[in-house]
Amino acid sequence: MRVSPAQLVPGCLVTKDVMGRTNRPIVPKNTTIQAIHIEVLKKFQIESVEVSNKQTDGTSFNPMGQMESKETTASTETHTQELSPSFHDQYLEAVQSYKKWFTDWSGGSPIDMNAIRKVMIPLLEKVIESKRDVFTLHHYTSSDDYIYHHSVAIGLLSGYLASKMGYNYGEWMQVGLAGVLCDSGMAKLDGKITWKEGALTEAEFEQVKNHPTYSYRNVEKVPTLSAQAKIAILQHHERLNGTGYPLGLGQSKIHDFSQIIAVSDMYHAMTSERLYRRKQSPYKVLEEILQEQFGRYDHKIIRVFVKEMTNYSTGTNIRLSDSRLAEIIFVESNHPTRPMIRIAEDGQILHLKEHLYLHIEEVYD
């Protein structure tokens, strides 16, 4: 829907670039609106902004006095005529469902696998079919509801990655469902630890290390979850070099499914806004994964993940970490996060592997 800046509230999601007088967006699409964005839009005298009809916490956005322009009416009618919810709306509904499940688990309720499958299977299928929605997950996470977003996103990333590694439908679906449930054991921890805004103490972290075991116990008797998926839930914090938890297993005893979830978990955590840590650019995170995680994660899985998450081609438009817009003109397979680019403003050609202070901040369709 299209609304004026005065109608915006923190938590709205921008669905189209907000452009000013230059070729750089004032507010890029998929931005979660904060108070500072509203002030900027007003100062630039922007008349209207295209936003989702749902906020990032899953609640509906129904601005009072919505503009009655023909464009707004047409946009509303088009939305009404849609036969199925958008990925964004479906994702936020899943997050709200997970929030309810987590509350129930905290009170001692068992896993309702039928309810989880009903919500997550259509969403997993949509991610695999779209091939693009999985790249935008980091935009949707809110710090207040991080744990709920994180669990849904791990499931989607894990299922997507497993499918790209050649696993069949039943296998990647099991990986995706395991990803959703791998942190269900966090519901058994003291809420003061789960929602702590600062870094954990050593004693608190020792308690957190128990959550994979709790998660495994939650699903141990669920008949519709495979044995491999259950093992992946128990092992998703194990590392190939033996430094993981809860068992400190070595490479020969760690299942591939758990490594798929582990890589997805790490990536989403690093690219998301959290209570005590700011999110990082996905492409900067991918570089760190390639450079710093050797020996802890299966390099075969990392290579597939990075390849899929940098699946852009010549002509793709990007935004750099210094806010400049550019176009990708050549991609080296050995340096997928650092292609050769042309700056939109002046036509300058840069090879990002020679400009390490710069990185890709965003990729546009």
N, C-alpha and C positions, 0 to 999 in steps of 0.2 A: 504494500500500500504506500501511497505517497502522502507525506505530511509535512508541515512546516517545522523548522527548528524549534519553535516555541512549544510544539506539541510533544517533542521528544522527551524521554526520561532515561536515566541511566539503566542500562540493560537491554535497550533496543539493539537490534542487529541490522546494520546497513547492508542492503542486498545489491546495490549498484554503486560504482565509484561516484563520489561527489566532486565534480570538477569546478574549478574557478576559471581564471583568465589564462592560466598556463596549461601545459600538457601534463602536469602532475596533479593527481587527485588531492583535494584538501583532506578528504577522509576516504580511504580505500574501501572497497566492498569487503564484506565479512568482518568489519570492525564492530566490536561491541561498544556502544556509545557510553561515554563517561561524561561527567559534568563539563570537563575541559573542552570536549568536542562540541557540545552545545554552544558554549561561548564562542568558539572559533567560527562555527557556522553563522552565528549571528553577526560577528564582526565582518565576515566576508559577504554579508547580506545575501546569503543563499536563501532562495524562496521556498524550496521544497527538497525533500530527501526521500528516497525509496527505502523502506524498511520492511522487515518481516512482520507478520501479524502475531508472532509470538516472540517473547523476550527470551534471553539466554537461560533464565531459570525455569522455562517451560510455561509460564503464565501468559495468558492472552494479552495483547497490546491493543486496547480500544481507546484511542485518543478522543477526548471530548472535543466537540466542535470540529470534527474532521472536515477538511476542505471538500466542497461540493463541485469541484471542477470536473469537466468532462473527462479529463485524464484520470482523475481519481476514481470516478464512477466506473470507467472502463476497466481500470485495474482491479477494482473490487468485484466487478461482474466476472472478469476472467478467473479470479481466484475462486469465486463461488462455483464456477463451472468445472473446476478441476475434479477429475474423477478419483484421484488418490492424493493423500497428503504429500507435501514435499519431503525430501530427505531430512531437511533441517527440523521440520515440525515432528516428523516421526522419531528422529533422534532425541529431541527434547522430551517427547512423551515417554521414551524408553528410560531416560534419566530420571524422570519423575516416578516411573514404576520401580526402578531400582532403589530410589530413596525410600519408598514404602516398604519394599522387601527388606532393606537393610534395617529399618526400624523394627520390623517384625522379628528379624533374626536376633537383634539386640535383646528382644524380650523373650527369646527362647524358642521361637517358632521354627519349624523345619523348612528346608528348601522346598518350594512348590515348583517343581520342574516343569509342569504343564504350563503354568503362568509365564515362566521365563521363556520357554520355547515359543509360546504364542506371541510374545512381544519381540523377541530377538531374531527368530528365524526369518521373518519377512525383511527385517532391517539388514541382516547379513546378506541375504539374497540381493537386496537393492545395492549394497556396496559393491558386490562382485560385478553386478550388471552395469553400474554406472561408470566404474573405473576412475572417477574423479572425486566423488564425495569423500573418500577416505583421506584425501590430501588436505581437506579443510577442517578436520576435527579439532585441531589446536585452537581454532578461532572461537569455538563455542564454549570452552570450559570457563566456568566462573570459580574464583578462588573459594568462595563460601561453600559451594557444593562440589568441590574438587573430587572428593572420593567417589561420588556417584557418577560424575562425568568420566572419571578415569576408568572405572570398571567397564562401563559401556564401550568406551573408546578402545580399551585393550581388546575386548572381544571382537570388535570390528576390524581392528588392525591385524589381529592374530589370524582371524578367518581369511582376510584378504591375502596376507602373506603366505599362509598355507596353500591357498588356491594357486598362487603364482609359483609355488615350489612344485606343483604338479600333483598334489594330493587330490583324490576324487571328492565328490560332493559330500558324502557321508563323513569323510575324514576331516575336511576343512571346516565343516559345520561343527563337528565335535571340538575341534581346536578353538573355534570362535566361542562356543558355549563355555568351554573351560576358561577362556580368557575373561569372560564376564564374571565367573564365579571364583576366580583365583584369590580375590581379596575379600570374599564373603566372611572369612574368619576375623577380619578387622572388627566386625560387629561384636565379637566376644571380648574385645579389649576395653579398658577404661576409656570413657569418652574424653577425659582430660588429655589423654595421649593422642587419640585419633584426631582431635580438633585443635591441638596445640599450635599456636601461631609462630612459635620460635623453634629453634633446633632442639631435637630430643637429647636428653641426658643419656649417658651410657646405660643406666639402669632401665630407662624407658625403652631404649632401642632393644635391649635384651627381651623385653616383653613383646615388642613388635615382631621379633624373630619367630615368635610362636604362631603368627597368623597363618602361614601356609599349612601347618598341622591342623589348626582349627578349621581351615577351609576344606581340607581333605576329609575331615570327620563329618563336615556338613554334607558332603556328596557321596560318602563311602557306600551308602546303601541305595543310591539313586539308580534304578535299573536302566534308565534311558541315557545314561552317560557312560561312555566306554571306559574300560580299564586304563587305556592309554591316556584318556582325558583326565581321569582322576590322578594318575601319576604326574601328569603335567602340572596340575594344580598344586600338588605337594612339592614339586621340584622347581617351581618357576623362579625361585630366588637362589637356586644352586648355580655355581659357576664352574666352568671347565677346569680351572686351575685349583679347585678345592676351597676357594675362599667364601663360598656362599653359605646359605642356611636353609632349612634347619639342621641338615645332616652333614654338611660339609663334604658332599659327594664329589668324586672326580669324574673326568670326561667319560670314561667307559660305562658309567652307571647312570648317566643323565639322558633322558629321552629327548628326541628331537622336538617333540611337541612342546616340551617345557622351555626349550631354547627359543622357539618361535614366540611364545608368550613373553619370555624374558626380554627379548629385543623390542617387542612392541610396547611393553611396560616402560622400559627405559626411555624410548623415544618420546612417548606421550608425556611422561613425567617432566622431561626436560623442555618440551615445547609448550607446556601449559602454565597458566598463571596459578600460583599457589599462595597459601596464606603467608609463607615466609620466604618465597623465592619467586623472582620475576621470570616470565617465560623467555625462551630464546628462539631465534630464527630457526625454523626446521632445517634449513640448509647448512647453517652453522653447526647444528646438532649432528647432522649426518656426517659432516667432516670430523667432528670429535669422535663419533662412533668408529669411523674408519681408522682414525689415527691412534686412538687411546684404548680401545676395548679389545685389542688382539690378545688372545689367550684366555679371556673370560667368557667370550661368546663364540659360538660356531661361526667361523668366517664365511662358510658357504651361505648360511642364513643371512648374515650381514650383507653380503654382496648382492643377494637377490633383493633384500629390503631396500638398499640404497639405489639399486637399479630402478626399481619400481617407483620409488618416491622422487626420483629425478627423471621421470619419464617425459621430459619435454623435448622439443625438436626445434630445428631451425625455424626462425620466425616467431617463436614464443616471446611474448612481452613479459618483462620482469620489473621489479622494483628493487633497487640496491639498498644496502644498509645506510647509505647517506641520502636516501630518499629520491635519488635520480632514477628516472625511468629508462629502460634500455630494451634492446631486442637481441635475442640469442642468434648468432650467425654461424657458430660451429661448436660442436660438443665432442670432446675427446673422451673415449670410453674409459681411459685410465684416470680422468679427472672430471667425473660427471657433475660435481658440485661447483666447478670452476670453468665454465665454458668461455668462449670468445664472444664478446658482446659489442653492440653498437649503441652508444649513448643517444637517446632520442633528441635531446636538446641541441647538440652541436655535431652529431655524427661521428664523434671520436670513437675509435676502435680500441678496446681494452681486452686483454687476456687475463681473466681473473686469477689464474695461477701465478701471475707475476705481480698481483696487487693483493697481498694477503690481508691487508687492513680492511678490504671490502668483502662482503659476501651477499648472496641473494637473500633478500628479505621476504619476497613474495613472488609467486608466479601467477600470471593471469592467463585465462583461456584466450 
